[in-house]
Amino acid sequence: MDHPILIESLALIQQRLPPTGLSGVQQEVLVRLIHSSGDWRLAGALRCPPAACEQAMAALAQGTPILTDTAMAAAAVAPMAQRTFANPVINGLMWAPDLAPPGQTRAAMGLAAAVQEQPNSVVVIGSAPTALLHLLDLGKQGLRPPVLVVGMPVGFVGVKEAKAALARSGWPQIRLEGSRGGAALAAAVVNALLRRAWLDHQGVT
């Protein structure tokens, strides 16, 4: 399934990583993040509860939809999804209005509509802190939590606040603390979960 260069790269990162306190799929997520970013410091920022990972992998193995806040994140996840469990990968902007109401963004409105349409989904947010905050606000109003939220919006305005709100929510989540994130890193998390779920499905350790 994996290209030899990818296999060699992941093995090299694993060998050079100092002890992280992570194990199993948590470590695989971290290695994939470092591979996608070239940033060895991500170990200190990753919050990746084992229970959330296991729950997400079980759902992914059943073909649960993957919803993203941007087309870039969807494009980065779709090839791995197609090679493994054929999960639908859907950009939430498909549900977005042409114009967002005052104080909102199209990404927030679209992803919220997508989650309500596909409640048993893995949600991937790499660019829009507004989408993450809007989902969490809807959660306070009774929206059922997704199977997993990959909360990795990148930037400096509203990003730390959105991640802190996610941390307080109790929703199943994987996130990077601080300003780091982005579509590529958020997608890397889902690709790591898909890969491990597929290998487990094939009986490969």
N, C-alpha and C positions, 0 to 999 in steps of 0.2 A: 504493500500500500504506500509506503514512504519511499521517497527518492533517496538514494545512497548518500547524497550530500547532506540532506536533512538528518538522516540517522547519525552520520558522523558529527554534525554540528551539535545535535542534542547531547550526544555522548561526551563531547569535549566540554560543553558547559557543565554537565553533571560532574565530570571529573575535577573541574577547576573551582566549583562552588565550595566555599567554606561551609561548615555545619550551619544549617538554617533552622533546625527544630521542626522542619516539615517532613512529611513522609507520604508515600503512596502518590495518589493523584494530586495532592497539594504540591508536592515537589515537581511533578510533571507540569502542572500549570505554571509554576515559577520558571522552570527551564524554558518553556515555550515563550513566556513573556520576555525573558532575557534574549532569546533567539530573535524575537521580533523587534526588539528595541536596541540591542547592544548595550543595555544599561544593567550593570551588575548590582546596582543599588536597590533594585526593585524588591529584593527579599525583605527589606525593612518596611516596605509600604504595603505589601500584599496582605489582605485579610481574606482568608479562604477556608471557611469552616468545613471540616470533613463531611459532616452531615449534609450540608448544602450541596457539596460535590456529588455525593452518592445519590441523593435524591434527583439531582439534575441528570446524572448519567442514566439512571433507571428510566426517566421520562424520555430522554433522547433516544434510548434504545427502543422505545415504543413508538417513535416517529413524531414526538411532540413538535409543534411548530416553533420556529425561531423567529422572533420579531426584533427588528433593529430600528434605530433612530435615523439611520442614514443609508443611502444606497451604497456608500463605500464599505460600511460594515457588512451589509448583506452580500456584497460581491466577494468579500474576504472569507466569509463563512460558507457560501454556497458550494464550492468545489468539494470541501471535506464532507459536508452533509450529503452531497450526491454520491460520494464514494462509499459512504457508510450506511446510514439508515434511511436515506432519501427523505429527510425531514424537509418540510416546506420552509423556505427562508424568505421572509416577507419584510420589505421596507415599510415601516409605519407611515411614511409619507403618502402611501397609496390611499390612506384614509383621511389625509389632511384636507382641510378646506382651502379654497383658493386664497383666502385672506384670513389670517388669525384674528380673533377679537383683541381689543386693546389689552395690553399686559400679558399676552400669551404669544406663543410661537407656533408655526405650522408643525414643527417636529413634536411639540408637546401635545397638540390636539390630535395629530395623526396617530401617535403611538398610543395615546389613551384610548382612542376608538378601536385600534387594533387589538389591544389587550382585552377590551370588553367583548370584542367579536371572537377572540381566541383566548379564553381565560386560562387554559392549561398550556402555557407557553413558557419558553425561555426568552427573557427580554434582555437585549444587548444595547447598552447606552454608552457610546464612546465619544459623543460630541455635544450633546444637548443637556446641560444641567436643568434647563426648564422642563424637559420631558420627565426627568427623574422626579423633580419636585412636584409636578402636576400629578404623576401617578401616585405618589405618596399622599398627596392631599385627597385624592379619590379613595385611597385606602382608608383614610379616616372617616370617609362617608360610606364605607361598606364594600368597596371594591375588594374582591378576593385576591390575595397575593398571587403573583405568578409562581410557576415552579421554581424559577431562579431569576434574580436580577443581577446582571453583570453591570455594576455601576462604576464606569470609568470615564465620565466626561472629562475633557481636558481643558485647561485654561485657568483664568484668574478671577473671573467675575461669576459669582454664584456657585462655583465648582465645589469648594470646600464645604459650603453650607449644604449643598445637595448631598454630598457624601456623608456628612454628619447626620443629616436627617435619615438617610438610608440606614446608617448604623443604629440609630435609635428605633427604627421601625419594627425590628424583629422579623422582617421578611427574609426568606432565604436569599443569600447574596454572596457575591464575590466582588471585592472592590480594591482599588488602590487609593491609599490615603494621599492627601496633598493635591498638587496641581497636575500631576502626571496622569496620562490616560490617552484616549484617542481611539479612533475606529480600529486601527490595526491591532492595538493591544487588547481591546475588548473582544475582537474576533479571535485573537490568539487563545484567549481563555476557553471560548466555546470549541475551538478546534482541538485543544488539548483534551477537553471532556469527551468530545466525539471520538477522538482517537483511542483514548483509554477504554471507553465503553465498547468500541468495536473490537479492540484487542481482547478484552474480557469475553466478549461474545464469541470470538474465535478460539478462546482457550489459550491465548498467548499471554505470558506473564511479562 
